[in-house]
């Protein structure tokens, strides 16, 4: 076990939110060595972004962009920080983060706790070179015009992020998921499109992050709205409000979004629906229960161009990133693929 993974094992013995804070401090302070070069077979182009590998960090770990240097050295192909809201907010009352160890899962009801756009923008100014850093945008809990908050984030962070994610699928901000309905979505995406710079050189990809609890028809409407308004890709998907009967942890009853291994069937179902609706017209990023090279490969074959991980890191440690990449490269070659892009959607 590496020193980094040993540290992860110690953190798992602590209160989840305290462990989270210590992990961020460690990642921001420790002198991590630069990762080894990635296997060339893992290179992929995602909505104009050239990535050395398709394994990204999902939003939620580094909400304020405090640990980007450390995170950039763990071997990710891209790193997403946030969610960030225009104004600082404390989030929901404690406790709000629960480790379901028996299920290799997490429940959170954090409520977009973050230091706000100004602090976030200052940290992105000092983002490390050599890694794509994305900004996940949210809306303040007490904002009536939530679409305006996303536009504010897009404008304030212009030139500081490699891409933006419009997060309308967190279950922990009242009214947020209603933005996935077609009328509100058209309004939001129309305003996002109007706020993007006209100059091609200044435009970066904008992704939309959706919930896994949507039915196929709803996902189809989101795909069409995204295409109509120039969204560059979908992130499929966020945490779920579902509670599978297979959950064994005594904390399974806690309110909030469930992530980790039990969310896999919901995330896969949503990905299948998105891939079927998109028909190759819109790149997809798969999230939810990705914890191995085999699972990453399965999502890619279902139609994902890239994957993101987060909850699995809590149980597997940062060494998981390298293990996924090595296994993925081996599986690609074993199936006769010479490039990752050739495997995207191969199972459809």
Buried (B, 14 or more C-beta within 10 A) or exposed (E): EEEBEEBBEEBBEBEBBEBBEBBBEBBBEBEBEEBEEBBEBBBBEBBBBEBBBBBBBBBBBBBBBBBBBBBBBBBBBBBBBBBBBBBBBEBBEEEBBBBBBEBBBBBBBBBBBBBBBEBBBEBBEEBEEEBBBBBBBBBBBEBEEBBBBBBBBBEBBBEBBBBBBBBBBBBBBEEBBEBBBEEBBBEBBBBBEEBBEEEEEEBBBBBBBBBBBBEBEBBBBBBBBBEEBEBBBBBBBBBBBBEBEEBEBEBBEBEBBBBBBBBBBBBBBBBBBBBBBBEEEBBBBBBBBBBBBEBBBBBBBBBBBBBBBBBBBBBBBBBBBBBBBEBBBBBBEEEEBEEBBEBBBEBE
